[in-house]
Amino acid sequence: MDRLPNAGPGEKASLSDYLAAERTLLAWIRTGLALMGFGFVVARFGLFLEELQAARGALPRQSFGLSLWFGTALIAVGVLVHVMAGIHHLQLVRNLDRGEPATSHSTTQAVAVAFLLGLVGLAMAVYLISIR
């Protein structure tokens, strides 16, 4: 997309352009919050496994601290998604205000988050199999 959908060169963007930018920002915020929530659950999963062992009367044979690192990494990725989404939104709104042509944005952030989640899911599956 070389130009704003509803604006000619030098014209200000229409309300629908601003609303589309805001919807995109809100979608990224939901993604970041989901990552942070999932990270919290993963981080506490090791504690849950230790409590299960203690409830069975078994002495803890191994530490489940790896889930803490996975969970903390997911929380950090969620924060990073928020920061990057905020920066991108501010730049886009600034360009819309100036009437500058909108350049097509890269999907690198979305693809990177998708691959990262795939790798984390794979690592968690291997981890769960290894502790069994």
C-alpha positions as CSV (number, residue, x, y, z in Angstrom):
1,M,0.0,0.0,0.0
2,D,1.7,3.1,-1.2
3,R,-0.9,5.7,-0.2
4,L,-3.4,6.0,2.6
5,P,-6.6,4.2,1.5
6,N,-8.8,7.3,1.9
7,A,-6.4,10.2,1.4
8,G,-4.6,11.6,-1.5
9,P,-1.1,13.0,-1.4
10,G,-0.8,15.7,1.3
11,E,-4.3,15.1,2.6
12,K,-5.1,14.1,6.1
13,A,-6.2,10.6,6.7
14,S,-9.9,9.8,7.4
15,L,-11.3,8.7,10.7
16,S,-11.5,5.1,9.4
17,D,-7.7,5.1,9.0
18,Y,-7.2,6.2,12.6
19,L,-9.7,3.6,13.8
20,A,-8.0,0.9,11.9
21,A,-4.6,1.8,13.4
22,E,-6.3,1.7,16.9
23,R,-7.8,-1.7,16.2
24,T,-4.4,-3.0,15.3
25,L,-2.8,-1.6,18.4
26,L,-5.5,-3.2,20.6
27,A,-5.0,-6.5,18.9
28,W,-1.3,-6.3,19.7
29,I,-2.1,-5.4,23.3
30,R,-4.3,-8.4,23.6
31,T,-1.5,-10.6,22.2
32,G,1.0,-9.1,24.7
33,L,-1.4,-9.7,27.6
34,A,-2.1,-13.3,26.6
35,L,1.7,-13.9,26.4
36,M,2.2,-12.4,29.9
37,G,-0.7,-14.4,31.3
38,F,0.5,-17.6,29.7
39,G,4.0,-16.9,31.0
40,F,2.7,-16.5,34.5
41,V,0.9,-19.9,34.3
42,V,4.0,-21.6,32.9
43,A,6.3,-20.0,35.5
44,R,4.0,-21.4,38.3
45,F,3.7,-24.8,36.7
46,G,6.9,-26.0,38.3
47,L,5.7,-25.0,41.7
48,F,2.5,-26.9,41.0
49,L,4.4,-30.1,40.1
50,E,6.5,-29.8,43.3
51,E,3.3,-29.5,45.3
52,L,1.9,-32.6,43.6
53,Q,5.0,-34.6,44.6
54,A,4.8,-33.3,48.1
55,A,1.1,-34.3,48.3
56,R,1.9,-37.8,47.3
57,G,4.5,-38.0,50.1
58,A,7.4,-38.3,47.7
59,L,10.6,-36.4,48.2
60,P,11.3,-34.0,45.4
61,R,13.8,-35.8,43.1
62,Q,14.2,-33.0,40.7
63,S,13.7,-29.3,40.5
64,F,11.1,-27.9,38.1
65,G,12.8,-24.5,37.9
66,L,13.0,-24.6,34.1
67,S,9.3,-23.6,33.9
68,L,10.2,-20.4,35.8
69,W,12.6,-19.5,33.0
70,F,10.2,-20.3,30.2
71,G,7.5,-18.3,32.0
72,T,9.7,-15.4,32.7
73,A,10.8,-15.3,29.0
74,L,7.1,-15.3,27.9
75,I,6.3,-12.4,30.2
76,A,9.3,-10.5,28.8
77,V,8.2,-11.2,25.2
78,G,4.7,-9.9,26.1
79,V,6.3,-6.7,27.4
80,L,8.4,-6.4,24.3
81,V,5.3,-6.9,22.1
82,H,3.6,-4.0,24.0
83,V,6.6,-1.7,23.5
84,M,7.0,-2.5,19.8
85,A,3.2,-2.1,19.2
86,G,3.2,1.3,21.0
87,I,6.1,2.6,19.0
88,H,4.6,1.4,15.7
89,H,1.3,2.9,16.6
90,L,2.8,6.3,17.4
91,Q,4.8,6.3,14.2
92,L,1.7,5.4,12.2
93,V,-0.5,8.1,13.8
94,R,2.2,10.7,13.3
95,N,2.4,9.8,9.6
96,L,-1.4,9.9,9.3
97,D,-1.4,13.3,11.0
98,R,1.1,14.6,8.5
99,G,-0.8,13.2,5.5
100,E,2.3,11.2,4.5
101,P,1.9,8.1,2.4
102,A,1.6,5.0,4.5
103,T,4.1,2.4,3.7
104,S,3.2,-1.2,3.9
105,H,4.4,-2.4,7.3
106,S,6.5,-5.5,7.8
107,T,4.9,-8.6,9.2
108,T,8.2,-9.5,10.9
109,Q,6.8,-8.9,14.4
110,A,3.8,-11.2,13.9
111,V,5.9,-13.9,12.3
112,A,8.6,-13.7,15.0
113,V,6.0,-14.0,17.8
114,A,4.4,-17.0,16.0
115,F,7.7,-18.8,15.6
116,L,8.7,-18.0,19.1
117,L,5.5,-19.4,20.5
118,G,6.0,-22.5,18.3
119,L,9.5,-23.0,19.7
120,V,8.3,-22.4,23.3
121,G,5.5,-24.9,22.8
122,L,7.9,-27.5,21.4
123,A,10.4,-26.9,24.3
124,M,7.6,-27.2,26.8
125,A,6.4,-30.5,25.2
126,V,10.0,-31.8,25.4
127,Y,10.3,-30.6,29.0
128,L,7.0,-32.3,30.0
129,I,8.1,-35.6,28.4
130,S,11.5,-35.4,30.1
131,I,10.1,-34.9,33.6
132,R,7.8,-37.9,33.3
